[in-house]
Amino acid sequence: MTAPAPLLRVEQLGIDLHRRRQEPRTLVRDASFALAPGEALGLVGESGSGKSLTSRSVIRLLPEDARPRGTIAFDGQDVHAMRGDRLTRYLAHDVAMIFQNPRAHINPVRTLGDFLTEPLVCHHGLNRAEAEERLIPLLAEIGIPDGPRRLAQYPHQLSGGLLQRMMIASALVTAPRLLLADEPTTALDVTTQQDVMAILDEQRHERHLTLLFVTHDLELATAVCDRIAVMYAGTIVEQRPAAALHSGRRHPYTAGLLAARPGLGEPGARLPVIPGRPAGAYESPEGCPFAPRCAFAEDRCRAERPPLIPDGDGAVACHRADELAGDLDRTREEV
């Protein structure tokens, strides 16, 4: 059976920051991945690894002084080359984004009804009453009863969890094919996180949505995604099916992240940590960007950058992946 063509294909994505009186800085370097229709990919890594910038480049929401390189193709069309009506259709119909902090992305002096109906009125040809009629059943689906009352409220009148559900509703109401979720639960307490992610996962399956899920939480990503892509210093160092990540991880950085998860050691024991600090793409060395923090790095690792190459059911960017297969089991003691 032939695999479906990717709905989203990112190849050799690079993002450079050009600021006045400063040397250009590379923030993302050679990131590549693809998403089939209905598939969920988790993009994970430490803060500063380039996850959010990568997702925002898909929706062309980069800072003015950021310059993308490489290819982003949606349904076979180059996103960077889209203009006019095609770009409007892409941004208003095909793709939607859920942001990390809803309070920073919803106008505090307008009602939630204004916020939620705007795309339907401006881009889908509905009037305000028709837009609200479509919204109220959707709000009920994602756990927001009494829709008319909620649409008349302002953002400050809702809790963080309820406001994030509103953000999910704003993304789903246009019936997009691709959903980008940029750390949508980071600002929420653990119980509310579970509720929000359950709603998001349920809606994804019901609507056959393609999902790019950005998070620093490996446990959460493996629970809701089909595949995981691990980013470090602006590049993807490993991709693996979510179910096989723990037992099949082949990159020392992935092994270090897995070992550092809470709940794996004895009660009260100190969590293992990866030594050193995360590096940005602009300050990573000539060779493997993880080499300065890697317990297994050799001279070749410091001199030559490893490419991301196919590896079993995934891909890995590590010169020593084959020979380290057994050694990574002791990463907990090494990191």
MOLINQUI-V932189 format. One record per residue. N is the residue number from 1. NEAR is the number of other C-alpha atoms within 8 Angstrom. Layout:
n={N	N}
near={NEAR	NEAR}
This chain:
n={1	2	3	4	5	6	7	8	9	10	11	12	13	14	15	16	17	18	19	20	21	22	23	24	25	26	27	28	29	30	31	32	33	34	35	36	37	38	39	40	41	42	43	44	45	46	47	48	49	50	51	52	53	54	55	56	57	58	59	60	61	62	63	64	65	66	67	68	69	70	71	72	73	74	75	76	77	78	79	80	81	82	83	84	85	86	87	88	89	90	91	92	93	94	95	96	97	98	99	100	101	102	103	104	105	106	107	108	109	110	111	112	113	114	115	116	117	118	119	120	121	122	123	124	125	126	127	128	129	130	131	132	133	134	135	136	137	138	139	140	141	142	143	144	145	146	147	148	149	150	151	152	153	154	155	156	157	158	159	160	161	162	163	164	165	166	167	168	169	170	171	172	173	174	175	176	177	178	179	180	181	182	183	184	185	186	187	188	189	190	191	192	193	194	195	196	197	198	199	200	201	202	203	204	205	206	207	208	209	210	211	212	213	214	215	216	217	218	219	220	221	222	223	224	225	226	227	228	229	230	231	232	233	234	235	236	237	238	239	240	241	242	243	244	245	246	247	248	249	250	251	252	253	254	255	256	257	258	259	260	261	262	263	264	265	266	267	268	269	270	271	272	273	274	275	276	277	278	279	280	281	282	283	284	285	286	287	288	289	290	291	292	293	294	295	296	297	298	299	300	301	302	303	304	305	306	307	308	309	310	311	312	313	314	315	316	317	318	319	320	321	322	323	324	325	326	327	328	329	330	331	332	333	334	335}
near={2	3	4	6	6	10	13	12	13	13	11	11	16	13	12	12	11	11	8	4	4	6	6	8	8	11	14	16	12	12	13	10	7	9	12	11	11	10	11	13	13	15	14	15	11	9	7	10	15	14	14	8	9	10	12	10	10	9	9	8	7	8	5	5	7	10	9	9	8	10	12	13	12	10	7	7	7	10	12	7	5	9	7	6	6	8	10	10	9	9	10	11	12	11	13	14	9	12	11	11	9	11	9	6	7	8	9	9	5	8	12	13	11	9	11	12	12	8	10	14	12	8	7	7	7	10	8	8	7	8	12	10	8	9	13	10	9	10	13	11	7	9	7	10	6	7	12	7	7	9	10	9	10	11	12	6	6	8	7	9	10	9	12	12	12	11	11	10	13	10	13	9	10	10	8	12	10	11	14	13	13	13	11	11	9	7	8	9	6	6	6	9	12	8	8	12	10	8	9	9	9	8	9	12	9	7	6	9	15	15	13	13	14	14	13	9	7	10	6	7	15	13	7	9	13	12	13	16	13	12	16	15	16	16	13	14	13	15	12	14	11	12	8	9	10	8	5	7	10	13	12	10	8	11	13	13	10	9	10	11	8	6	6	6	7	6	5	4	6	4	8	9	7	9	6	6	5	10	11	11	14	7	6	11	7	9	12	14	13	10	10	8	9	9	6	5	10	6	6	9	13	14	9	9	10	10	7	11	7	8	7	5	7	10	12	15	13	11	7	6	11	6	7	9	9	6	8	10	7	7	12	10	6	6	10}
